Each structure stands twice: as C-alpha cells, then as structure tokens.
Amino acid sequence: MPQALRLGIAGLGRLGRRHADNLVHRTRGCVLAAACSPVPEELVHARDALGVARLYEHYEQLVQDPELDAVVLVTPTALHADQAILALEAGKHVFIEKPLALNLHDCERVEAVAAGRPQQVAMVGFVRRFDRSYANAFAQVSEGGIGRPFLVRSQTCDRLDPSGFFVRFAPSSGGLFMDCSVHDIDLARWMLGQPKATRAFASGTIAVPHDLAPLGDVDNAMGIVEFEGGARAMFYASRTFAHGHEPSTEVIGTEGKLLVGAGAARDRVVLSDRHGVRQQAVDDFFERFANAFEQEMQAFVDACCGRRPVPLTLQDATEATRIGLALTASLKSGEVQVIS
Ligand code: NAI
C-alpha cells in the first residue's frame, strides 16, 4: 500500500470548509493533516469537526511543515499567486482555487516557478471539468459528435442572495467576469480546442438595487469573445436570478449541438396542483457541483500520487484570466478590447 498523501489546507471559509470535508470524508488516498487560517474559529472547526491535528495561524508555518506533501489553497484570490509560489518553493504539490490570479503578471510568476519544478503538481480548480455532464459533453465533442465546434454559449447565474454576500465579496473577487464567468471561459476554451482569444466586448447592468456601483461591479453582464480561426463565445453571468442557481453551456458545431444543464430544476419531480405545474430549483453551486468538487479533489490527489496526469494546465488558468480581464476592461470602458 503506498503511503497516503499528507495535505494541508489554507482557507476554511465558504468553499474551504467543503473541500476540507471532502478531503476528510470522501477523497481516497490522502490525510488532511494540517489547516491554516487567520480566523481562530475556523481552526477550532478544523480541529473539532474534522479532527485535523496541526493548526496554523500563518500560511508561512503551513508551507514549512515538513510533514506535508501538498497544499490546498482556498484563500482570497489576491493571495493565490504568492501562496502558490511559496508552496512550490517549499517542495509541495499545490491545488489553487479559481481564478489563478487577478492579473497576468501573477499568473506568469506561478507558471514560471511551476515550470522549474515539473515533478510537482500545480492544479487550478475549474470544478466544472469534473462534473459528469460536462465530462460527457467534452468526450462527445472530442469524438466529433457535433462536427467542428465553433460557438459556445455559456452562463453562470446565481440565485439572488438578499444578505448582500456578493456585495461584500466584490472588492476581492475581481468582479463578475473574473469570479463567475471565468468558469464559462475555461469551458469555452476547453470545448473549442484551446483557440487563442483575439477580441472581447462586454456590457452589464445593475438589476437589483444594492451597493455594487461604488465598487465598479455589476450584478448582470454579457460578454462576447472572438478566437483565432473563427470560433466565438458568448457569456452571461448573473447574481440576481429569482428562482435558483442556473449554470448552462451550449456547444454548437457544424453537425449538431450539445446542451449541458437546461434550466435550474433540482431533479425530475414535477408538481402539478391548482397553482400550475412546477419544479424545485437548485439552490447554489455547492448543490449543483457537489459531486464535481469531490471528483476534483480526487483528481488532484491522484495526480500528486502519479496515478493519473494533471487534467488541466496552469496555461489554461492564465488564458482564462487573460480573457476575464479583457471582458472586465471592456465592461468598464465600453470599448472592444484587443487581446494580445
Ligand atoms: P471566503 O472569504 O469565504 O474564505 C476565505 C478563507 O481564507 C477564510 O477562511 C479566511 O480566513 C482565509 N484566509 C484569509 N487570509 C488568509 C491567509 N493569509 N492565509 C490563510 N488563510 C487565509 O472565500 P471563499 O468564497 O471560500 O473563496 C475562496 C476562494 O475560492 C476564492 O479564490 C474563490 O474565487 C474560490 N471559489 C471557487 C468556487 C468554485 O466554484 N470553484 C466557488 C467559491 C469560491
């Protein structure tokens, strides 16, 4: 039996707790040996609810722990690049939540350090690639099932959170395109065969009154991206859907098309009564992608243990940031952005 991979997690917030829970209860071949957070209650949670023994207030302590083989970063996006580099330089494999970084310089710094350490895994968390339906769609596209794919229409639409969480999150998220559409951007590149993006145009609006405007963000936005060779992508992101969480992606080819995720229905139950005919909706991305988050962590652990290749590259993550930044710049300026 090979020894279990020993992991440390940094960040135990909204998503970090889910990853930690998966690592403890569902991921095979690993032990969640350490956790790091500047928030004492989060470390108490790791100790008491998850049985994590080694607890650190400072990230530098976590990466220097000689007992760890790998680090999982679920920290605010602006910290990803420096923390990933510290992990790699300490000899650890590293999983980095999306987006890799909010500027290209940071992406390229991580890529350069990782390139010098090819024996270490550096993987970015584009979770939808691990969803069964998206994986099936990609397999069918790859096998030529829809001919030559040339157009992707993809959306990430959240149910409105009346607590205003997304407003508080806006200053550190990079904005709607960097936070939400970055998933769709990665999917579009994946489905279209990684073409180079050449131009981007975006427009957005604030549909529900709240305090986003001073932060330079919007709660609904659309973007169009052109790629070399003629492929195109259209993105839509919303924080204000009334009924539920509704991500979907359509891939259109010369001999057919594929649709992943039409509507927000939770399951196949349809209630018909005197009010009409209706279905319950998916609450949020945790619910929609619960299985994909499990598969993603398993893929990371398996890659660290040499059991399968890393399923996506840092270059993919850099390109997603490049396109997300161009859309964000277009949203703010109203101008078409040339992507170099
Ligand atoms: P959050 O704000 O709820 O959690 C951030 C965590 O980082 C907190 O536990 C905080 O204590 C910790 N932290 C802050 N500074 C730290 C430091 N210096 N060292 C160690 N820990 C530190 O944020 P959330 O929503 O969990 O997002 C975290 C990351 O995950 C972001 O990059 C976000 O884009 C990504 N994310 C990805 C999703 C996906 O669908 N793949 C969904 C939600 C978030």
Boltz pocket constraint, residues with backbone or C-beta under 6 A from the ligand:
constraints:
  - pocket:
      binder: B
      contacts: [[A, 10], [A, 11], [A, 12], [A, 13], [A, 14], [A, 15], [A, 16], [A, 36], [A, 37], [A, 38], [A, 39], [A, 42], [A, 57], [A, 58], [A, 59], [A, 73], [A, 74], [A, 75], [A, 76], [A, 77], [A, 79], [A, 97], [A, 98], [A, 99], [A, 125], [A, 126], [A, 127], [A, 179], [A, 285]]
      max_distance: 6.0
